[in-house]
Amino acid sequence: MLTNEQIAKQFDKLALLLEFLSRDDKADVFRIRVYRKIANIIRNYDKNIYELYKEWKLEKIQWFWKETWDKLLEYLQTWKISSYERLKKNIPDSVLELMEVPWIWPKLAKQLYINFDITSVKDLENLLEKHPEKILSLPRMWEKKLEQIKKWLSMYKFTKTRTPLWFVYPYAHKLLNEILSFEEVEQWEIAGSLRRMKETIWDIDILVDSKNPSLTMEKFKKLENVEQVIVSWDTKTSVFLAQPHIQVDLRIVAKESFGSALQYFTGSRQHNIHLRSIAKKLNYKISEYGIFKFDKKTNNYIKVWWEKEIDIYHNLWMDYIVPELRQDNGEIQLAQEHKLPNLIKYDDLKWDLHTHSTWSDGKNSIEEMVIQAIKLWYKYIAITDHSKSLSVANGLSKDRFFQKLDEIKKIRKKYKQIKILMWVEVDILSDGSLDYENDILKNCDVVIASIHRWFTQDQTQRYLKALDNPYITFIWHPSWRIIGERDMMKVDWTQVFKKAIEKNVYMEINCQPLRLDLPDFLIRQFAKMWWKFVINTDAHSIKCLKEYVKYGIAQARRAGLEKEQVINTSLDFIW
């Protein structure tokens, strides 16, 4: 089944290819902009477009003009766009891969291709290593930009071997549900980094207990999304999925070993090594096959049957450690001392305080976002559209700010079961001042601030000055990273965190799957200062409002946060 993301990427690729081949013709410039806009519409559409098409329920989506609509239908029918296939013949495939590297825009890729015959990522790496001065000779190129290109290449290589959690998660659970339909399967569980809810995933591990292993393996190999069988044995089959292109290992595990195998294939390597060293001191040996106790009479290890995963930890005289914490970051010592945190749960959030509507760059109206929040049983929702200077996101002018405020007042009268908050995501300008004057900010229930531009230098002083503004209550996506694409900003976080605590300003854990910002190590650092956080989806559509929460919660759980450390788990409004 095609996902909206896959369809959107096809239009992204079409725009990239056209821009690379374009001679800056006005018609081409228009098409490039349209294809990118269409990609964003598809990406954020609240229903699966391919499923609607298969069910004959796909009606023409707003903003599609005839040419792009025809291309969408062609792709849904054939999984190809003929114009893209024709254009693709004009350049090597490896150049297309080069343009997948973050910030290697088509114009730069074209300069590299024309001037130095750079046709691949490997070519660019070789040139950077042997003759960086050649790249510096290009127009609008300087040393810092060259260093950035090296970082982007490093990030790209990382993301080529690991896949973002959010992209893997739905496919893995769909696969698990298909395996559940196998009548002979009695136990099943996802393991590995996916069960730990890591930000990026190397592969998918699934364990099953089956009454008929060979039948299970045959059924598994014939599943719709299986593209290639790598190896297949009696107890393990490895395949590549068509989407995402990631390896899946299905293991058949004996009933008496299931708990041991689940623990073994879930914990990080460091966690498992630490656990085995503790077991050894207690005269135990643990592996994927079971738990063994040393017998002095026979001078050998005898298998002990502990039926469940939890038994492994309890019999090593420690509390059960949830998968998200199994990174060897001190969780084993806490388990031994019975001091593990009572982690926030996936259904603990009662509000969402960071959402966008069509007033700025959101895909749904305020009312549609409110209705979705009611369905999620939220008690509060904050509509936090962008401020005026972020024109690329349709930021609100002063007049539009007050027009939106009027609309919210009307919607509040209609939906009294939920508190609808008029908030604004105000840009922190380069000098640390805010994008709105205080006479506008005083009309907001709460003011949130964030950085969207000019972030290449150290941002410590910028944050410190912004925190002096009396209206700020939150800092959104503080580090401004994009996983695999953009590094964190350079900030002295200790200084910023201390001042945030002093000014009663809360830091956000942003659920956007490619942000997951703050990173878990910074959450742990801030949590040690005994301050609280807020977890928000940064939803730009009702689909995001519903689906992104789990990724932010997972981030908080990996950092060891308890429910009481997250302000929007309470039913009581604190302002």
Buried (B, 14 or more C-beta within 10 A) or exposed (E): EBBBBBBBBBBBBBBBBBBBBBEEEEEBEEBBEBBBBBBBBBBBBBEBBBBBBEEEEBEEBEEBEEEBEEBBEBBBEEEEBEBBEEBBEEBEEEBBBBBBBBBBBBBBBBBBBEEBEBBBBEBBBEBBEEEBEBBEEBEEBEEEBBEBBBEBBEBBEEBEEBBBBBBBBEBBEEBBEBBEEBEBBEEBBBBBBBBBBBBBBBBBBBBBBBEBBEBBBEBBBEBEBBEEBEEBEEEBBBBBBBBBEBBBBBBBBBEBBBBBBBBBBBBBEEBBEBBBEBBEEEEBBBBBBBBBBBEEEEEEBEBBEBEBBBBBBEBBEBBBBBBBBBBBBEBBEBBBEEEBBEBBEEEBBBBBBBBBBBBBBBBBBBBBBBBBBBEBEBBBBBBBBBBBBBEEBBBBEEEBBEEBBEBBEEBBEEBEEBBBBBBBBBBBBEEBBBBBEEEBBEEBBBBBBBBBEEBEEEBBBBBBBBBEBEBBBBBBBBBBBBBBBBBBBEBBBEEBBBBBBEBEBBBBBBBBBBBBBBBBEBBBBBBEEEBBBBBBBBBBBBBBBBBBBBBBBBBBBBBBBBBEBBBBBBEEBEE
